[in-house]
Amino acid sequence: MARVHLVVTNANLLTLAEGQPDALFGWMSIDDDGKILAIGENDPPEASTVLDVNGAFVAPGFISSHSHLFTSGSRGLSPEDSLYGWIQGMTYYTKATTAQDIYWCTLHGSLDFINYGITTAYDFTSSRLSFHASSSAKGSYGGTLKPQDFSDAQFLAKRDSGMRFFHSVPLDDSVGDAEEVLKRVANAVELFDRYREEPTVLGVAISGGVQWAESEKTAALELEAMRTFNIINQPHFLETPHGIAGQQERFSWYRDVGALSPSLIFGHFIHTTKEMVQEAAQHGCSMSWQPTSNARLASGIADIPGYLEAGLKVGMGLDDQSCTDLSDPWQNMRMGLYMLRAQRLDASVLGVREVLRLHTMGSAEILGIDHLVGSLSPGKFADFVVVDPSSPDIGPIWNPIASYVLACGPRNLTQVWIGGKLVSSRGSSTNTKLQDQASFELHTRLGAIAQTLKKDET
């Protein structure tokens, strides 16, 4: 029988668990393996450690189902550009990074996520290729590949941060034949296999490139990788408002090769048709919604209510830290809510509980990890945030879920726990040495790259 290690008491628990009320005032017990043992309202059990949160909210850690953690040092670049111009500006410095440089960029981004209450992330790694904005309607990847350790360094940085993660690698199929491309995916899978027993290492995935591909061969290759390695695929798809007709035509490529399945998650998925959404839902596909970055880059507003009505599963992501700017899941939820309500002239189009669920359980479901994280439920990992509505004071709590979603934020976030361990307090990592080093390395390394590029241009 598992031993009670930690008990959280006097908590306003927002469990998001099926069969539980929206808010439950009581306690939560956690075992030595960092998993939730029980939740209750009466007298808590004895434990070696008691955390009295004095009435604060205790809620599941946020899950970002779509993230680019290496961009943490690229904020403020191309502030008036849409997608393709922004990508060129945002990658101006990171395209010159080495494996060691990108390690520190990714570690800095991972710790930043944790400090904002994000305990799990699906992370798109920086490509080993360079991105080219070949026209206003289309971009492409090309050039020579950086060494394998450039990709591996990003995996190791996430692991060293202590956050749970998926490591998603691009196929980079513009370089090499199908055998070479699949070998590169195999390298990522082999790295994952070395650490798969660690509870924070959730899986490897691919990030497909059909949106920028020249032919259906890319869709077929993505499917081969998915089936060969039994992994999920999240392509950026139907994101930009440029060249919509051409993007929509490519949906048939996924259909024709048989790739539509629960293993296919569409990232962004904004400029869809009703028929496309229905077909995706029928095949068990899902999508990840990035409302803040979609607004920042003028990409558009996804029809989330329509997707949910059609039966499409939806999660939420923080996307690039260089286009979401703040890694703030409360801002992300509110941005999504407010844009949809303003667009529909209907305040009931999406509720506060629904949007909170999308950024926790919804993201866990589309990633296939809802048995591990996403709600405060016995048997799941004790990944949770402590959010104090009295510091600063937001007033009486008439509706706990509404107060949490609409009136709280990073200023109220007092603690972040992953696997029953305190990893962040008042916006700072509990591993202060690592956080300080990540900050120093990020500034030093990107500063050196900036100086080199400046010299090259003169």
C-alpha positions in Angstrom: 0.0 0.0 0.0 1.3 3.4 -1.0 2.5 5.6 1.8 1.1 9.2 2.2 4.0 11.5 1.7 2.4 14.9 1.3 -1.1 16.2 2.1 -2.4 19.5 0.7 -5.0 21.0 3.1 -7.4 23.9 3.3 -7.5 23.9 -0.5 -10.1 25.1 -2.9 -9.7 22.2 -5.3 -10.5 22.6 -8.9 -10.1 19.0 -9.9 -11.6 18.9 -13.4 -12.2 15.3 -12.7 -15.3 13.5 -14.1 -17.9 13.0 -11.4 -16.4 15.7 -9.1 -18.0 19.1 -8.4 -16.4 22.1 -10.1 -14.9 23.1 -6.8 -14.3 21.1 -3.7 -12.9 22.5 -0.4 -10.8 19.9 1.3 -7.5 18.1 1.0 -5.4 16.0 -1.5 -2.9 13.3 -0.5 0.2 12.4 -2.5 2.4 9.3 -2.3 6.1 8.8 -2.5 6.0 8.2 -6.3 4.5 11.7 -6.8 1.0 10.4 -7.6 -2.3 11.5 -6.1 -3.7 9.0 -3.6 -7.0 10.5 -2.6 -9.1 13.7 -2.4 -11.5 14.4 0.3 -13.6 17.0 2.2 -13.3 15.8 5.8 -10.3 15.2 8.1 -7.1 14.7 6.1 -4.9 11.7 6.6 -1.5 12.0 8.5 1.5 12.7 6.4 5.2 13.4 6.8 4.7 16.8 5.1 1.6 19.0 5.2 1.0 21.9 2.9 -1.7 24.2 4.2 -2.6 26.6 1.4 -5.0 28.6 3.5 -8.0 28.6 1.1 -6.0 29.1 -2.2 -7.0 27.4 -5.4 -5.3 24.1 -6.2 -5.7 23.1 -9.8 -4.1 20.9 -12.4 -0.9 22.2 -13.9 -1.5 23.6 -17.4 -0.7 21.6 -20.5 0.6 23.3 -23.6 -0.2 21.0 -26.5 1.7 23.1 -29.0 5.0 24.8 -28.0 8.3 26.0 -29.4 10.5 26.3 -26.3 13.7 27.3 -28.1 12.2 30.7 -28.9 12.4 32.0 -25.4 15.2 34.4 -26.3 13.5 35.7 -29.4 10.7 37.9 -27.9 10.1 41.3 -29.5 11.3 40.4 -33.0 9.1 41.3 -36.0 6.4 42.7 -33.8 4.3 43.9 -36.8 4.7 40.9 -39.1 2.3 38.0 -39.8 3.5 34.4 -39.9 6.1 34.2 -42.6 7.7 37.6 -42.1 7.7 36.9 -38.4 9.4 33.5 -38.8 12.2 35.1 -40.8 12.7 37.8 -38.0 12.2 35.5 -35.1 14.8 32.9 -36.3 17.3 35.6 -37.3 19.6 34.8 -34.3 18.6 31.2 -33.5 19.3 30.0 -37.0 23.0 30.6 -36.2 22.9 28.5 -33.0 25.0 25.5 -32.2 23.8 22.5 -30.2 25.1 24.0 -27.0 23.4 27.3 -27.8 20.0 25.7 -28.6 20.3 23.7 -25.4 20.3 26.8 -23.3 17.6 28.5 -25.3 15.4 25.4 -24.8 16.2 25.1 -21.1 15.4 28.8 -20.6 12.1 28.3 -22.3 11.3 25.2 -20.3 11.9 26.9 -17.0 9.9 29.9 -18.1 7.0 27.6 -18.8 7.2 26.0 -15.4 7.3 29.4 -13.7 4.0 30.2 -15.4 2.3 27.0 -14.2 2.8 24.9 -17.3 3.8 21.4 -16.1 3.6 19.5 -19.5 4.4 20.6 -23.0 4.4 19.2 -26.5 7.6 20.9 -27.9 8.4 21.5 -31.6 12.2 21.4 -31.8 14.2 24.0 -33.8 14.7 22.4 -37.2 18.1 21.3 -38.3 17.3 23.2 -41.5 16.8 26.9 -42.2 13.3 28.3 -43.0 12.8 30.4 -46.1 9.8 32.6 -46.8 9.7 32.0 -50.5 6.5 34.0 -50.9 3.7 35.7 -48.9 1.6 32.6 -49.2 4.2 29.9 -48.6 7.4 29.1 -46.8 9.8 26.2 -47.1 12.7 24.6 -45.3 15.9 23.9 -47.1 19.7 23.9 -46.9 22.1 21.6 -45.1 21.3 19.8 -42.0 22.9 20.7 -38.6 24.3 17.7 -36.7 22.1 15.3 -34.9 23.2 16.6 -31.5 21.4 19.9 -32.4 18.1 18.0 -32.0 19.3 15.9 -29.1 20.4 18.9 -27.1 16.8 20.2 -27.1 15.5 16.9 -25.7 18.1 16.9 -23.0 17.3 20.5 -22.1 13.7 19.7 -21.5 14.6 16.7 -19.5 17.0 18.7 -17.3 14.2 21.3 -16.6 12.0 18.8 -14.8 8.9 19.5 -17.0 7.0 16.7 -18.6 7.3 16.8 -22.3 6.8 15.4 -25.8 9.9 15.9 -28.1 8.6 16.6 -31.6 11.1 16.6 -34.5 10.5 17.8 -38.0 10.9 15.4 -40.9 13.1 17.8 -42.8 12.3 15.8 -45.9 13.7 18.4 -48.3 17.1 16.8 -47.5 17.7 13.1 -48.2 15.6 10.3 -49.4 12.9 8.5 -47.5 15.3 6.1 -45.8 17.5 9.0 -44.6 14.4 10.9 -43.3 13.1 7.9 -41.4 16.6 7.2 -40.0 16.6 10.7 -38.5 13.2 10.0 -36.8 14.7 6.7 -35.6 17.6 8.6 -34.0 15.0 10.6 -31.9 13.2 7.5 -31.0 16.4 5.8 -29.9 17.2 8.8 -27.6 13.7 8.6 -26.1 14.2 4.9 -25.5 17.2 5.6 -23.3 15.0 7.8 -21.0 11.6 6.4 -21.4 11.4 5.0 -17.9 11.7 8.6 -16.5 8.2 9.9 -15.6 8.7 13.3 -17.2 9.7 11.9 -20.6 6.4 11.3 -22.2 7.2 10.5 -25.9 8.6 11.4 -29.3 6.5 12.8 -32.1 6.9 14.3 -35.5 5.9 17.7 -36.8 4.7 17.2 -40.4 5.2 19.7 -43.1 2.4 19.2 -45.6 1.4 22.8 -45.3 4.7 23.7 -47.1 5.2 20.5 -49.2 5.4 20.2 -52.9 3.6 16.9 -53.2 1.5 14.2 -51.6 4.8 12.3 -50.9 5.3 14.3 -47.7 1.9 13.1 -46.3 2.8 9.5 -47.2 6.2 9.8 -45.5 4.6 11.3 -42.4 2.2 8.4 -42.3 5.1 5.9 -42.7 6.9 7.5 -39.8 3.8 7.4 -37.6 3.2 3.7 -38.3 6.8 2.6 -38.2 7.5 4.2 -34.8 4.0 4.3 -33.4 4.1 8.0 -32.8 1.8 11.0 -33.1 2.1 13.7 -35.7 1.2 17.4 -35.2 1.6 19.4 -38.4 1.1 23.1 -38.5 -1.9 23.2 -40.8 -4.3 25.8 -42.2 -2.6 28.4 -40.0 -2.0 31.4 -42.2 -4.7 33.5 -44.0 -2.4 33.6 -47.1 -3.1 31.1 -49.9 -6.0 29.4 -48.1 -7.2 27.5 -51.2 -3.8 25.9 -51.7 -3.6 25.0 -48.0 -7.1 23.5 -48.0 -6.3 21.3 -51.1 -3.6 19.6 -49.1 -6.1 18.2 -46.6 -6.9 15.7 -49.3 -3.3 14.5 -49.2 -3.8 13.3 -45.6 -7.1 11.7 -46.6 -5.7 10.0 -49.7 -2.8 8.3 -48.0 -4.9 7.2 -45.0 -3.3 9.5 -42.4 -6.5 10.7 -40.8 -6.5 9.1 -37.4 -6.3 9.8 -33.7 -2.5 10.0 -34.1 -2.9 13.1 -36.3 -3.2 16.4 -34.4 -3.7 19.5 -36.5 -1.8 22.5 -35.1 -3.8 25.8 -35.5 -6.4 24.4 -38.0 -8.0 27.9 -38.5 -9.0 28.2 -42.2 -11.1 25.0 -42.4 -14.3 24.1 -44.1 -17.2 22.5 -42.3 -16.8 19.3 -44.3 -13.1 19.1 -43.4 -13.8 19.5 -39.7 -16.5 16.8 -39.8 -14.2 14.4 -41.7 -11.3 15.0 -39.3 -13.6 14.4 -36.3 -15.0 11.2 -37.8 -11.5 9.8 -38.1 -10.6 10.7 -34.5 -8.2 13.5 -35.4 -7.8 16.5 -33.0 -6.5 20.0 -33.0 -4.4 22.3 -30.9 -5.7 25.9 -30.4 -3.2 28.8 -29.9 -5.5 31.9 -29.5 -2.9 34.3 -28.3 -0.4 33.7 -31.1 -3.1 33.4 -33.7 -4.2 37.0 -32.7 -0.6 38.3 -32.4 0.3 37.1 -35.9 -3.1 38.0 -37.5 -3.6 34.4 -38.4 -7.3 34.3 -37.7 -9.8 32.9 -35.2 -10.5 29.1 -35.1 -14.1 28.0 -34.9 -13.6 26.2 -31.6 -17.4 26.0 -30.7 -18.1 24.5 -34.1 -15.2 22.0 -33.8 -16.4 20.9 -30.4 -20.0 20.5 -31.7 -18.7 18.4 -34.6 -16.9 16.1 -32.1 -13.4 17.2 -32.8 -11.2 17.0 -29.7 -9.4 20.3 -28.9 -6.4 21.2 -26.7 -4.6 24.5 -26.1 -1.1 25.6 -26.5 1.1 28.6 -25.7 3.0 28.3 -29.1 6.2 30.3 -29.5 7.3 32.4 -26.6 8.3 34.8 -29.2 4.7 35.3 -30.5 2.7 34.6 -27.4 5.2 36.8 -25.7 4.2 35.9 -22.1 4.0 32.2 -21.3 0.7 33.0 -19.5 -2.0 30.3 -19.7 -4.6 32.6 -18.1 -4.0 35.2 -20.8 -4.2 32.4 -23.4 -7.6 31.3 -22.1 -9.0 34.8 -21.8 -7.8 35.8 -25.2 -9.6 32.8 -26.7 -12.7 33.4 -24.8 -12.9 37.1 -25.5 -12.1 36.8 -29.3 -14.8 34.2 -29.8 -17.4 36.1 -27.8 -16.7 39.3 -29.6 -16.8 37.5 -33.0 -20.1 35.8 -32.3 -21.7 38.6 -30.3 -22.5 35.8 -27.8 -21.1 35.6 -24.3 -22.2 32.0 -23.9 -20.4 30.7 -27.0 -17.7 29.2 -24.8 -17.8 28.8 -21.0 -15.1 29.3 -18.4 -15.0 25.7 -17.3 -14.8 24.6 -20.9 -11.8 26.8 -21.7 -10.0 25.7 -18.5 -10.6 22.1 -19.4 -9.2 22.7 -22.9 -5.9 23.9 -21.4 -5.7 20.9 -19.0 -7.7 17.7 -19.8 -8.3 18.7 -23.4 -4.6 18.9 -24.1 -4.0 15.7 -22.2 -6.6 13.9 -24.3 -5.3 14.9 -27.7 -1.8 13.9 -26.6 -3.0 10.6 -25.3 -1.8 11.2 -21.8 -5.1 11.9 -20.0 -4.5 8.8 -17.8 -1.4 10.5 -16.4 -2.1 14.2 -16.1 -4.8 16.8 -16.8 -6.9 16.6 -13.7 -6.5 16.1 -10.0 -7.5 12.4 -9.8 -6.3 9.5 -7.8 -3.6 7.6 -9.7 -2.5 10.6 -11.8 0.7 12.5 -11.3 0.5 15.3 -8.7 1.2 18.1 -11.1 -0.6 21.1 -9.7 -0.5 24.9 -9.2 -1.3 26.8 -6.0 -3.1 30.1 -6.9 -3.9 32.6 -4.1 -6.9 34.8 -4.9 -6.1 36.9 -1.9 -2.6 38.0 -3.0 -3.4 40.3 -4.6 -7.0 40.2 -3.5 -9.5 39.7 -6.2 -12.5 40.0 -3.8 -15.1 37.5 -2.8 -15.2 34.1 -4.6 -18.7 33.8 -5.9 -17.9 31.3 -8.6 -14.5 29.5 -8.1 -14.0 28.5 -11.7 -15.0 31.9 -13.0 -12.7 33.7 -10.5 -9.8 31.4 -11.4 -10.1 31.7 -15.1 -11.2 35.4 -15.4 -9.6 37.2 -12.5 -6.4 35.2 -11.6 -3.1 35.0 -13.3 0.7 34.8 -12.7 0.5 37.5 -10.0 -1.6 35.0 -7.9 0.5 32.0 -8.7 2.4 31.1 -5.6 3.7 27.5 -6.3 4.1 25.0 -9.0 4.4 21.3 -8.2 5.4 18.4 -10.6 5.2 14.9 -9.4 4.6 16.0 -5.8 7.8 18.1 -5.8 7.9 21.9 -5.5 9.5 23.2 -8.7 8.6 26.9 -8.7 7.7 29.5 -6.0 6.4 33.0 -6.7 7.6 32.9 -10.3 11.1 31.6 -9.8 12.5 28.1 -10.1 13.3 26.3 -6.9 16.5 25.3 -8.7 17.9 28.8 -8.6 21.4 27.8 -9.7 20.0 26.3 -12.9 17.7 29.2 -13.6 20.5 31.7 -13.1 22.8 29.8 -15.3 20.1 29.4 -18.1 19.6 33.2 -18.0 23.3 33.9 -18.2 23.9 31.5 -21.0 20.9 32.7 -23.0 22.0 36.3 -22.9 25.7 35.6 -23.4 25.3 33.2 -26.3 22.6 35.1 -28.2 24.5 38.3 -27.6 27.6 36.7 -29.1 25.7 35.6 -32.2 24.2 39.1 -32.6 27.7 40.6 -32.6 29.0 38.1 -35.1 26.0 38.7 -37.4 26.5 42.4 -37.1 30.2 42.1 -38.1 29.2 39.9 -41.1 26.8 42.5 -42.3 29.3 45.4 -42.2 
